[in-house]
Amino acid sequence: MRPGLIIEGIGCVKCAEAIEEEFIAKSTVEEIFSGIHKKMMFVHISKNVTRKSFLSSLMDVPLLLKEIIEAAHCHCCREIHFDFPAG
């Protein structure tokens, strides 16, 4: 299964868990693989959900990630990057 969103720069478990909790609550997200050792998270699209619906549900990604990092008062996860790979 190919991820619909890749988040890079997650340096701590606290932020990774908070991000996972927020994203898994979305109906368009099936699962999240957290590769914290590589500072990456892979968000997978739910089956039977179109890519357009998935992208629409995640339009708030920049704001959401910023809020999570600020709420955690985290200093190691300030350089977060995300990508919606083509597919």
C-alpha positions in Angstrom: 0.0 0.0 0.0 1.4 3.4 -1.0 1.1 6.3 1.4 -1.0 9.3 0.5 1.0 11.6 2.8 4.6 11.4 4.0 5.6 13.6 7.0 9.3 14.0 7.7 11.2 15.6 10.6 9.3 14.0 13.5 12.0 13.7 16.2 10.2 12.5 19.3 7.6 10.0 20.3 5.3 12.6 21.9 4.8 14.5 18.7 4.5 11.3 16.6 1.7 10.0 18.9 -0.1 13.3 18.8 0.1 13.5 15.0 -1.0 9.9 14.7 -4.0 10.5 17.0 -5.2 13.5 14.9 -4.8 11.9 11.5 -6.2 8.5 12.4 -9.4 10.2 13.5 -10.0 11.3 9.9 -12.3 8.9 8.0 -10.1 9.0 4.9 -7.1 7.7 6.8 -6.7 3.9 7.1 -3.5 3.6 9.0 -0.3 5.4 9.9 3.1 3.9 9.9 5.5 5.7 12.2 9.2 5.3 11.3 10.4 7.4 14.2 13.9 6.0 13.9 14.0 7.7 10.4 12.0 10.7 11.6 9.2 9.8 9.2 5.5 9.0 9.2 3.5 7.5 6.4 -0.3 8.2 6.2 -2.2 5.7 4.2 -5.5 6.3 2.4 -8.6 4.3 3.4 -9.8 1.8 0.9 -12.6 3.0 -1.3 -11.7 6.6 -0.8 -10.7 8.7 -3.8 -7.4 10.6 -3.8 -9.4 13.8 -4.2 -11.4 13.1 -1.0 -8.2 12.2 0.9 -6.5 15.4 -0.2 -9.6 17.5 0.6 -9.8 16.0 4.1 -6.1 16.9 4.7 -6.2 20.5 3.5 -5.4 21.7 7.0 -2.1 19.7 7.3 0.2 22.7 7.7 -1.9 24.3 10.4 -2.6 21.0 12.1 1.1 20.0 12.3 2.1 23.5 13.6 -0.6 23.3 16.3 0.5 19.9 17.5 4.2 20.9 17.7 3.4 24.1 19.5 1.0 22.4 22.0 3.7 19.8 22.8 6.3 22.6 23.3 8.6 20.6 21.2 12.0 21.9 20.1 13.2 18.8 18.2 10.3 18.7 15.7 10.4 22.3 14.4 11.7 21.3 10.9 8.7 19.2 9.7 8.2 18.7 6.0 5.3 16.9 4.3 4.6 15.6 0.8 1.6 14.1 -1.0 3.4 11.7 -3.4 1.8 11.3 -6.8 -0.2 8.1 -7.2 
